[in-house]
Amino acid sequence: MSSTYYLGRPLPGVVGETRRMCHVFPAQTSVPTRLVALCGVSFDREQLELLDGPRGMPCEPCLRSVPRPRHEVQLT
């Protein structure tokens, strides 16, 4: 089973510059008005910039909350 995640960070002026961390958001079938990151912080979708890759300081609680991929080991 595979999960999709998106990266985003608050736009300039939404939070202080030192709090503009790259958060991890779970993908959803519809785009909600308010998005909640894996760390629990939430933003209106107009307050975020969607990122195509990591930018700036990562949110460590978000990173710790991303499930680790399961690797299948094949025995021969």
C-alpha positions, 0 to 999 in steps of 0.5 A: 500500500502506498501513500502520497504526501505533499510538501508545503510551507507558509507563505511569507508574512503568514508566520515569522521567517524562522517558522516557515518550515517545510511541512508534510501534508497527506494527500486527499481526494479533495482539496479541503479549505484547511490543511493539516500537516503530519505534525498537527499544525494547520493552515488555510490553503491560501496561506501555503505554497506547494513545493515540488521538493524540500525547501528550507528548514524541514519540520522535524515532527512531520518528518518523524511522522512519515511512515517508513516504507516497508521493504519486502525481502525475498528469500531464494 
